[in-house]
Every structure is written in structure tokens, then in C-alpha cells.
């Protein structure tokens, strides 16, 4: 509950008191008479917000003029600069203390920095001087590597050679995710089991409902029949091709969200 300071009437919020006072008593509780910190003119400040600064300005122009004057020693973050010399040409420089703490060397500009590096960080003085020649694992090109990185690992010219090597040596049985694989031949009873699976599932995709006729129109082939647990996980085609391990799917659902999942949600018992 808020109370009007003039008439004592109670209101439900501070804003309501301010509106009441401005309209009922003809005087704003927010507006105050201030003196511009830049030009010295007196003005009425009607900003209805907390003020985090003692400085008042009659216009944005006066505020900008004051901000632009806060440079050098007048800036609140000013600290006494340290006199030093450029490590390359010797010209005298003034540096902030925090820059001196971060680096003992100072430079006039990037040109002086580059000149110093050419003189002090090349040849035997370069951090990369102690390198060893190795051959790219893919193309055989000789490349230089820091001695600390020549520890039996494979080396490549660039990401392209690395990618080609992985495609050649880390696919199929050599892949880290290889699970044994299987032939596309699913045994002598596969055609019969596939036909029975489609018939059991009413010739419709068990995921999205697409019919076999619709599938032929869109894909030019019959609905797929998918092994719920992959074929290669069984020791015989008879077990792999049991009806309770088969589900009818359209091409999109088969390759999009069923393939690659080891355990399917289909739990029908064998017929």
C-alpha cells in the first residue's frame, strides 16, 4: 500500500500514487529541477528511473560532450603509465601497468614486432627449429613436425590426406564400429519368410502405414522387410528369419529411423 504525501490517500502501487499526484495535485513526484553538469543550465528532469550517477545533463549532446572529455588522466580507469622502450627500434613508449605485467617487451607497431621476430625468432632461435622430417602416411610427401610430436603416431600433409587414409583403412572390418557384417543373401527360406511377413502386416508399413501399392508408385519396389535384430547376430538363417524378427517397413522408415538400431520395438510372437 502506498500513500500520497500530499493528501494522505492510500493507493495500491507506487505508480498509482505518482499518477494521482500529477493529475490531482498538479505536480509530479518524479520530476526534479537539476543543473546540467556540462553547460550549467537549469532544467526539469522527468526520468522515472533510479539514477546511478550524480551527473545530470539537459540533453544527449551535453552528455556526449562530457563523456568525450573523460580521456587521459580524467578517465576513471586512468593509472600512471610506465615509460619503456620499443624492443625493436628503441623508441620511447608509454605503457599501462597491466600491459607491462603481461609482457616484458613493447613494440611501436606490428612492423617493429615483425622485425624483432625475424631477428630473434628465426633459424635456430625459432621454437619450431627442432623439427623432424616424416612422410605423409597417405601420399608419402615429406613434411616437418616438431620432435615432441614424432612419437609413433601417423602423420598427414593435411585433412584431405587424413580423410583418404581413413576411408581406405578404417572402413568395413577395419572400422571401430564393425559388428561382423553379413552377406545380402539371407538363406534359402528368405523369399518365403519375406512374403509371409508382408502378408502378416497387411502389406503396410508398420511405422507410417504406407501401403504396398503406394510404395510401388513412389519407390518402384515392394515394401521392405527388415530384420529387427540384425541378421549377422544369429548363428543360423532359420533363427534370423523367424517372423517375430521381421517387420514390414517402407523405404523411408527403414533407412531413416529403423536401420542401425540393434533392438526394435516389434515383439510379435512367431506365427
Residue frames as qw, qx, qy, qz and C-alpha x, y, z in Angstrom:
[[0.000, 0.889, 0.458, 0.000, 0.00, 0.00, 0.00],
 [0.429, 0.134, 0.016, 0.893, 1.35, 3.44, -0.97],
 [0.111, -0.796, -0.478, 0.355, 0.23, 6.77, 0.49],
 [0.332, 0.766, 0.169, 0.524, 0.04, 10.14, -1.26],
 [0.496, -0.136, -0.353, 0.782, 2.45, 12.52, 0.55],
 [0.056, -0.233, -0.064, -0.969, 0.13, 15.49, -0.02],
 [0.594, -0.302, -0.131, -0.734, -3.39, 14.29, 0.83],
 [0.357, -0.303, 0.795, -0.384, -2.67, 11.04, 2.65],
 [0.862, 0.196, 0.030, -0.467, -4.89, 8.90, 0.39],
 [0.551, -0.316, 0.763, 0.121, -3.81, 5.25, 0.03],
 [0.684, 0.517, -0.309, -0.413, -3.17, 3.52, -3.32],
 [0.984, -0.053, 0.169, -0.032, -2.29, 0.01, -4.37],
 [0.830, 0.154, 0.108, 0.525, 1.05, 0.83, -6.00],
 [0.364, -0.500, 0.063, 0.783, 3.75, 3.46, -6.22],
 [0.176, 0.172, 0.565, 0.788, 2.84, 4.15, -9.84],
 [0.152, -0.714, -0.647, -0.222, -0.77, 4.85, -8.87],
 [0.360, -0.746, -0.240, 0.507, 0.39, 7.42, -6.30],
 [0.317, -0.262, 0.323, 0.852, 2.56, 9.16, -8.92],
 [0.035, 0.411, 0.663, 0.626, -0.30, 9.29, -11.45],
 [0.274, -0.780, -0.560, 0.058, -2.71, 10.56, -8.76],
 [0.386, -0.633, -0.092, 0.665, -0.31, 13.27, -7.59],
 [0.245, -0.057, 0.446, 0.859, 0.41, 14.54, -11.09],
 [0.113, -0.475, -0.647, -0.585, -3.29, 14.71, -12.05],
 [0.401, -0.732, -0.551, 0.010, -4.88, 15.53, -8.67],
 [0.438, -0.756, -0.108, 0.475, -2.32, 17.92, -7.24],
 [0.443, 0.896, 0.005, 0.046, -0.80, 19.22, -10.47],
 [0.068, -0.818, 0.570, -0.023, 2.75, 18.35, -9.50],
 [0.860, 0.234, -0.453, -0.008, 4.92, 15.40, -10.48],
 [0.744, -0.620, 0.251, 0.001, 6.60, 13.32, -7.80],
 [0.887, 0.111, 0.214, 0.394, 9.18, 12.24, -10.35],
 [0.446, 0.733, 0.039, 0.512, 10.29, 15.49, -11.97],
 [0.564, -0.656, -0.104, 0.491, 13.08, 17.38, -10.23],
 [0.264, 0.957, -0.111, 0.031, 14.94, 20.56, -11.01],
 [0.858, -0.206, 0.174, 0.438, 18.54, 19.82, -11.92],
 [0.050, 0.884, -0.298, -0.356, 21.65, 21.62, -13.14],
 [0.879, 0.461, -0.107, 0.062, 23.36, 20.33, -16.30],
 [0.763, -0.483, 0.210, 0.374, 26.83, 19.04, -15.49],
 [0.636, 0.223, 0.342, 0.654, 28.18, 20.25, -18.84],
 [0.184, 0.563, 0.255, 0.764, 26.62, 23.64, -19.66],
 [0.141, -0.099, -0.519, 0.838, 25.35, 24.66, -16.22],
 [0.386, -0.236, -0.296, -0.841, 21.78, 25.32, -17.41],
 [0.370, 0.023, 0.729, -0.575, 18.86, 24.55, -15.09],
 [0.489, 0.015, -0.631, -0.602, 16.30, 22.05, -16.38],
 [0.744, -0.181, 0.355, -0.537, 13.48, 19.76, -15.20],
 [0.160, 0.276, -0.939, -0.128, 14.46, 16.09, -15.16],
 [0.760, -0.043, 0.108, -0.640, 11.40, 13.84, -15.62],
 [0.516, 0.262, -0.810, -0.096, 13.15, 10.49, -15.91],
 [0.787, -0.378, 0.151, -0.464, 11.22, 7.93, -13.92],
 [0.916, 0.102, -0.354, 0.159, 14.08, 5.59, -13.04],
 [0.704, -0.631, 0.030, 0.323, 16.81, 5.09, -10.46],
 [0.356, 0.889, -0.248, 0.144, 19.81, 7.29, -11.03],
 [0.917, -0.218, -0.039, 0.332, 23.17, 5.61, -10.64],
 [0.546, 0.213, -0.010, 0.810, 25.16, 8.79, -11.20],
 [0.180, -0.678, -0.337, 0.628, 25.28, 12.24, -9.60],
 [0.123, -0.206, 0.386, 0.891, 25.77, 13.84, -13.01],
 [0.416, 0.653, 0.571, -0.273, 22.74, 15.38, -14.75],
 [0.229, -0.094, 0.507, 0.826, 22.53, 16.54, -18.37],
 [0.417, 0.482, 0.235, -0.734, 19.95, 18.71, -20.10],
 [0.746, 0.530, -0.154, -0.372, 20.45, 16.94, -23.46],
 [0.965, 0.044, 0.170, 0.192, 22.16, 13.99, -25.12],
 [0.534, 0.718, -0.144, 0.422, 24.62, 16.40, -26.72],
 [0.247, -0.799, 0.392, -0.383, 25.78, 17.66, -23.31],
 [0.881, -0.331, 0.330, -0.072, 26.16, 14.09, -22.07],
 [0.884, 0.354, 0.068, 0.299, 28.28, 13.11, -25.11],
 [0.255, 0.828, -0.252, 0.431, 30.45, 16.21, -24.71],
 [0.524, -0.689, 0.417, -0.277, 31.12, 15.28, -21.08],
 [0.957, -0.075, 0.272, 0.061, 31.93, 11.65, -21.95],
 [0.731, 0.580, -0.046, 0.356, 34.38, 12.74, -24.67],
 [0.014, -0.855, 0.345, -0.387, 36.21, 14.86, -22.10],
 [0.775, -0.505, 0.355, -0.133, 36.93, 11.84, -19.90],
 [0.864, 0.408, -0.213, 0.204, 40.22, 10.85, -21.53],
 [0.411, 0.526, -0.495, 0.557, 43.75, 10.50, -20.24],
 [0.185, 0.072, -0.712, 0.673, 44.09, 11.34, -16.55],
 [0.465, -0.066, 0.171, -0.866, 40.40, 12.31, -16.36],
 [0.713, -0.034, -0.597, -0.365, 39.29, 8.75, -17.17],
 [0.727, -0.531, 0.223, -0.373, 38.14, 6.78, -14.09],
 [0.985, -0.063, 0.079, 0.140, 40.38, 3.87, -15.06],
 [0.397, 0.813, -0.328, 0.271, 43.45, 6.03, -15.55],
 [0.817, -0.508, 0.081, 0.260, 46.65, 4.79, -13.99],
 [0.083, -0.853, 0.399, 0.326, 50.13, 6.24, -14.23],
 [0.881, 0.460, -0.115, 0.001, 51.81, 4.93, -17.37],
 [0.723, -0.477, 0.345, 0.361, 55.25, 3.36, -17.31],
 [0.353, 0.822, -0.350, -0.278, 57.92, 4.67, -19.65],
 [0.792, -0.155, 0.551, 0.215, 59.69, 1.97, -21.65],
 [0.110, 0.583, -0.533, -0.603, 61.41, 1.48, -25.00],
 [0.865, 0.356, -0.104, -0.338, 60.40, -0.40, -28.13],
 [0.785, -0.324, 0.503, 0.158, 62.24, -3.74, -28.16],
 [0.764, 0.425, 0.351, 0.336, 62.92, -3.34, -31.88],
 [0.410, 0.706, 0.077, 0.572, 63.76, 0.29, -32.68],
 [0.475, -0.137, -0.421, 0.761, 64.34, 1.69, -29.17],
 [0.129, -0.497, -0.166, -0.842, 61.76, 4.49, -29.43],
 [0.060, -0.001, 0.685, -0.726, 60.36, 5.59, -26.05],
 [0.414, -0.383, -0.666, -0.488, 56.83, 4.36, -25.30],
 [0.353, -0.239, 0.489, -0.761, 54.27, 4.86, -22.52],
 [0.484, -0.124, -0.834, -0.235, 52.56, 1.66, -21.40],
 [0.669, -0.514, 0.003, -0.536, 49.78, 0.91, -18.95],
 [0.325, -0.508, 0.751, -0.268, 50.96, -1.11, -15.93],
 [0.842, 0.064, 0.468, -0.260, 48.82, -4.13, -16.84],
 [0.776, 0.606, -0.169, -0.034, 50.49, -4.33, -20.27],
 [0.138, 0.704, -0.659, 0.227, 53.93, -4.29, -18.65],
 [0.586, -0.296, 0.681, -0.326, 52.90, -7.11, -16.31],
 [0.892, 0.297, 0.265, -0.215, 51.65, -9.22, -19.21],
 [0.839, 0.411, 0.055, 0.354, 54.72, -8.84, -21.43],
 [0.530, -0.612, 0.081, 0.581, 58.19, -7.54, -20.74],
 [0.353, -0.014, 0.472, 0.808, 58.67, -6.45, -24.37],
 [0.301, 0.748, 0.348, -0.478, 56.91, -3.50, -26.01],
 [0.442, 0.157, 0.565, 0.679, 56.70, -2.56, -29.69],
 [0.129, 0.279, -0.054, -0.950, 55.68, 0.60, -31.54],
 [0.697, 0.335, -0.058, -0.631, 53.56, -1.21, -34.10],
 [0.953, 0.106, 0.275, -0.072, 53.21, -4.53, -35.98],
 [0.641, 0.695, -0.277, 0.171, 56.17, -3.63, -38.22],
 [0.072, -0.688, 0.631, -0.352, 58.51, -3.40, -35.22],
 [0.790, -0.215, 0.498, -0.286, 57.07, -6.63, -33.84],
 [0.916, 0.398, 0.052, -0.016, 57.68, -8.39, -37.17],
 [0.408, 0.750, -0.452, 0.258, 61.24, -7.06, -37.40],
 [0.373, -0.572, 0.641, -0.350, 62.01, -8.30, -33.88],
 [0.899, -0.002, 0.390, -0.201, 60.61, -11.74, -34.61],
 [0.789, 0.589, -0.166, 0.063, 62.62, -12.03, -37.84],
 [0.229, 0.712, -0.564, 0.350, 65.79, -11.31, -35.90],
 [0.262, -0.417, 0.725, -0.481, 65.08, -13.24, -32.70],
 [0.726, 0.052, 0.570, -0.382, 62.64, -16.00, -33.63],
 [0.787, 0.536, -0.205, -0.225, 64.10, -17.46, -36.81],
 [0.490, 0.511, -0.690, 0.150, 66.67, -20.14, -37.58],
 [0.503, -0.026, -0.794, 0.341, 67.96, -21.91, -34.51],
 [0.079, -0.020, 0.476, -0.875, 66.10, -19.42, -32.29],
 [0.572, -0.141, -0.340, -0.733, 62.70, -20.45, -33.61],
 [0.614, -0.216, 0.589, -0.478, 60.54, -22.51, -31.24],
 [0.914, 0.284, 0.172, -0.233, 59.94, -24.84, -34.22],
 [0.240, 0.733, -0.619, -0.147, 63.61, -25.21, -35.15],
 [0.240, -0.284, 0.923, -0.098, 63.95, -28.66, -33.62],
 [0.793, 0.268, 0.075, -0.542, 61.83, -30.47, -36.23],
 [0.458, -0.181, 0.852, 0.181, 62.00, -33.93, -37.75],
 [0.439, 0.281, -0.505, -0.687, 61.23, -34.92, -41.36],
 [0.484, 0.106, 0.840, -0.221, 58.46, -37.54, -41.61],
 [0.076, -0.059, -0.748, -0.657, 56.45, -38.98, -44.51],
 [0.597, 0.013, 0.074, -0.798, 52.73, -38.43, -45.00],
 [0.495, -0.028, 0.850, -0.178, 51.00, -41.75, -44.28],
 [0.661, 0.555, 0.422, -0.277, 48.76, -41.34, -47.32],
 [0.620, 0.784, -0.024, -0.026, 50.76, -39.77, -50.17],
 [0.874, -0.036, 0.003, 0.485, 54.35, -40.13, -48.94],
 [0.249, 0.823, -0.055, 0.508, 55.20, -36.43, -49.14],
 [0.572, -0.086, -0.469, 0.668, 57.94, -35.37, -46.72],
 [0.246, -0.843, -0.175, -0.446, 56.71, -32.97, -44.03],
 [0.298, 0.319, -0.571, 0.695, 58.32, -31.39, -40.97],
 [0.624, -0.640, -0.376, -0.245, 56.96, -31.99, -37.49],
 [0.248, -0.756, 0.456, -0.399, 58.17, -30.84, -34.05],
 [0.351, 0.281, -0.876, 0.172, 60.30, -33.54, -32.42],
 [0.308, -0.068, 0.687, -0.654, 57.86, -33.68, -29.50],
 [0.739, 0.252, 0.156, -0.605, 55.12, -34.93, -31.86],
 [0.639, 0.383, -0.641, -0.188, 57.13, -37.70, -33.52],
 [0.393, -0.348, 0.741, -0.418, 56.22, -40.47, -31.11],
 [0.214, 0.049, 0.971, 0.090, 55.00, -43.28, -33.33],
 [0.447, 0.578, 0.478, -0.487, 51.76, -41.62, -34.41],
 [0.539, 0.441, 0.557, 0.453, 50.74, -41.33, -38.06],
 [0.084, -0.552, 0.024, 0.829, 51.35, -38.06, -39.88],
 [0.460, 0.617, 0.599, 0.220, 49.49, -36.46, -42.77],
 [0.295, 0.237, 0.204, 0.903, 50.00, -33.47, -45.07],
 [0.301, -0.110, 0.056, -0.946, 46.51, -32.11, -44.42],
 [0.579, 0.089, 0.576, -0.570, 42.95, -33.12, -43.61],
 [0.747, 0.415, -0.240, -0.461, 42.39, -34.36, -47.16],
 [0.454, 0.375, -0.807, 0.055, 45.15, -36.95, -46.92],
 [0.218, -0.133, 0.795, -0.550, 43.92, -37.87, -43.46],
 [0.696, 0.223, 0.255, -0.633, 40.39, -38.39, -44.77],
 [0.712, 0.416, -0.485, -0.291, 41.53, -40.53, -47.70],
 [0.222, 0.323, -0.884, 0.256, 43.60, -42.70, -45.37],
 [0.425, 0.003, 0.661, -0.619, 40.64, -43.22, -43.02],
 [0.764, 0.321, -0.041, -0.558, 38.35, -44.15, -45.95],
 [0.646, 0.420, -0.629, -0.101, 40.86, -46.74, -47.10],
 [0.382, 0.231, -0.818, 0.362, 41.97, -48.18, -43.75],
 [0.146, 0.036, 0.688, -0.710, 39.14, -47.60, -41.28],
 [0.663, 0.106, -0.104, -0.734, 36.11, -48.95, -43.12],
 [0.813, 0.065, -0.532, -0.227, 34.47, -52.37, -43.23],
 [0.866, -0.291, -0.368, 0.172, 36.16, -54.92, -40.96],
 [0.527, 0.126, -0.295, 0.787, 38.80, -52.34, -40.01],
 [0.221, -0.629, -0.103, -0.738, 36.21, -49.88, -38.73],
 [0.005, -0.205, 0.712, -0.671, 36.00, -49.31, -34.98],
 [0.590, 0.050, 0.353, -0.725, 32.21, -49.91, -35.09],
 [0.502, 0.200, -0.744, -0.392, 32.36, -53.08, -37.20],
 [0.657, -0.196, 0.504, -0.525, 29.92, -55.72, -35.92],
 [0.562, -0.055, 0.822, 0.076, 30.69, -58.61, -38.21],
 [0.345, 0.367, -0.425, -0.752, 28.59, -57.70, -41.22],
 [0.651, 0.189, 0.717, -0.163, 26.61, -60.16, -43.32],
 [0.173, 0.061, 0.729, 0.659, 26.00, -61.23, -46.88],
 [0.444, 0.106, -0.066, -0.887, 22.99, -59.86, -48.70],
 [0.586, -0.057, -0.747, -0.309, 21.92, -63.50, -49.13],
 [0.455, -0.371, 0.444, -0.677, 19.57, -64.29, -46.23],
 [0.366, -0.086, 0.911, -0.171, 19.25, -68.03, -46.75],
 [0.051, -0.128, -0.858, -0.496, 17.03, -70.31, -48.88],
 [0.086, -0.612, -0.781, 0.094, 13.84, -69.51, -46.95],
 [0.133, -0.297, -0.129, 0.937, 14.20, -65.71, -47.19],
 [0.210, -0.112, -0.477, -0.846, 11.75, -65.13, -50.07],
 [0.450, -0.445, -0.750, -0.194, 9.05, -67.20, -48.38],
 [0.388, -0.488, -0.524, 0.580, 9.57, -65.55, -44.96],
 [0.064, -0.151, 0.074, 0.984, 9.57, -62.09, -46.53],
 [0.320, -0.283, -0.600, -0.676, 6.27, -62.84, -48.31],
 [0.485, -0.511, -0.705, 0.077, 4.70, -64.13, -45.07],
 [0.305, -0.352, -0.337, 0.818, 5.91, -61.08, -43.15],
 [0.120, -0.019, -0.259, -0.958, 4.28, -58.71, -45.64],
 [0.447, -0.367, -0.693, -0.430, 1.08, -60.76, -45.56],
 [0.459, -0.456, -0.644, 0.408, 1.02, -60.78, -41.75],
 [0.187, -0.384, -0.183, 0.886, 1.47, -56.99, -41.71],
 [0.388, 0.735, 0.513, -0.214, -1.39, -56.49, -44.21],
 [0.577, 0.413, 0.303, 0.636, 1.03, -55.19, -46.82],
 [0.057, -0.946, -0.105, -0.300, 1.51, -51.94, -44.95],
 [0.373, 0.458, -0.481, 0.648, 4.47, -50.13, -43.36],
 [0.602, -0.527, -0.574, 0.172, 4.33, -50.79, -39.61],
 [0.371, -0.256, -0.229, 0.863, 5.77, -47.36, -38.89],
 [0.125, 0.234, -0.055, -0.963, 3.89, -44.87, -41.11],
 [0.570, 0.393, 0.592, -0.414, 1.14, -47.04, -42.65],
 [0.343, 0.532, -0.457, -0.625, 2.12, -46.69, -46.33],
 [0.898, 0.176, 0.335, -0.224, 0.53, -49.46, -48.43],
 [0.647, -0.127, 0.601, 0.452, 2.44, -51.71, -50.80],
 [0.472, 0.681, 0.463, 0.314, 0.69, -50.13, -53.84],
 [0.042, -0.999, 0.012, 0.022, 1.64, -46.63, -52.65],
 [0.548, -0.607, 0.458, 0.348, 5.20, -47.80, -52.10],
 [0.650, 0.223, 0.578, 0.441, 5.41, -49.15, -55.64],
 [0.292, 0.884, 0.298, 0.210, 4.11, -45.85, -57.05],
 [0.185, -0.968, 0.168, 0.034, 6.63, -43.80, -55.07],
 [0.400, -0.655, 0.616, 0.177, 9.70, -46.04, -54.97],
 [0.639, 0.468, -0.507, -0.339, 9.16, -48.56, -57.78],
 [0.373, 0.192, -0.892, 0.168, 9.52, -51.56, -55.46],
 [0.644, -0.508, -0.549, -0.159, 7.65, -53.61, -52.87],
 [0.471, -0.816, 0.176, -0.286, 7.74, -52.71, -49.18],
 [0.307, 0.510, -0.751, 0.287, 10.94, -53.68, -47.36],
 [0.862, -0.438, -0.234, -0.099, 11.08, -56.48, -44.81],
 [0.104, 0.749, -0.491, 0.432, 13.52, -55.64, -42.05],
 [0.706, -0.137, -0.633, 0.288, 15.35, -57.83, -39.52],
 [0.441, -0.863, -0.088, -0.231, 14.52, -56.44, -36.07],
 [0.587, -0.647, 0.427, 0.234, 17.74, -57.90, -34.66],
 [0.334, 0.700, -0.501, -0.383, 20.39, -57.84, -37.39],
 [0.934, 0.230, -0.221, -0.159, 20.90, -60.97, -39.47],
 [0.539, 0.503, -0.592, 0.326, 24.59, -61.29, -38.57],
 [0.343, -0.502, 0.554, -0.569, 23.81, -61.62, -34.85],
 [0.903, -0.076, 0.247, -0.343, 22.39, -65.15, -35.35],
 [0.329, -0.423, 0.816, 0.218, 24.24, -68.41, -35.93],
 [0.319, 0.238, 0.874, 0.279, 21.67, -69.66, -38.47],
 [0.153, -0.113, -0.371, -0.909, 19.40, -68.17, -41.11],
 [0.382, -0.476, -0.769, -0.193, 16.43, -70.06, -39.65],
 [0.357, -0.571, -0.496, 0.547, 16.68, -68.09, -36.38],
 [0.141, -0.241, 0.096, 0.955, 17.39, -64.79, -38.12],
 [0.229, -0.104, -0.540, -0.803, 14.42, -65.16, -40.48],
 [0.077, -0.438, -0.857, 0.261, 11.80, -66.04, -37.87],
 [0.015, -0.711, -0.484, -0.510, 8.63, -63.99, -38.33],
 [0.434, -0.851, -0.261, 0.140, 8.93, -62.43, -34.89],
 [0.509, -0.457, 0.187, 0.705, 12.28, -60.99, -36.03],
 [0.265, 0.250, 0.539, 0.759, 10.84, -59.45, -39.21],
 [0.130, 0.684, 0.425, -0.579, 8.85, -56.25, -39.71],
 [0.451, 0.573, 0.498, 0.469, 7.43, -54.64, -42.86],
 [0.195, -0.702, -0.083, 0.680, 8.59, -51.09, -43.50],
 [0.529, 0.840, 0.113, 0.046, 8.60, -48.53, -46.30],
 [0.717, 0.361, -0.119, 0.585, 11.93, -47.46, -47.72],
 [0.002, -0.743, 0.148, -0.653, 11.87, -44.11, -45.90],
 [0.690, -0.626, 0.170, -0.323, 11.13, -45.55, -42.44],
 [0.975, -0.033, -0.043, 0.214, 13.51, -48.45, -42.98],
 [0.660, 0.321, -0.113, 0.670, 16.55, -46.38, -43.90],
 [0.034, -0.728, 0.041, -0.683, 15.58, -43.28, -41.94],
 [0.403, -0.598, 0.375, -0.583, 14.81, -44.33, -38.39],
 [0.956, -0.210, 0.101, -0.180, 14.97, -48.14, -38.11],
 [0.844, 0.359, -0.265, 0.296, 18.29, -49.04, -39.67],
 [0.339, 0.513, -0.486, 0.621, 21.17, -49.13, -37.21],
 [0.526, -0.477, 0.354, -0.609, 19.10, -49.67, -34.05],
 [0.161, 0.255, -0.952, 0.047, 20.05, -53.06, -32.53],
 [0.049, 0.296, 0.910, -0.287, 16.76, -53.78, -30.73],
 [0.196, -0.278, -0.444, -0.829, 13.38, -52.97, -32.32],
 [0.403, -0.072, 0.455, -0.791, 10.09, -52.26, -30.58],
 [0.754, 0.058, -0.408, -0.512, 8.35, -55.07, -32.50],
 [0.261, -0.326, 0.843, -0.340, 7.65, -58.00, -30.12],
 [0.828, 0.096, -0.142, -0.534, 5.29, -60.25, -32.08],
 [0.641, -0.260, 0.721, -0.036, 5.50, -63.96, -31.35],
 [0.057, 0.238, -0.812, -0.530, 6.27, -66.28, -34.26],
 [0.735, 0.141, 0.040, -0.662, 3.18, -67.46, -36.08]]
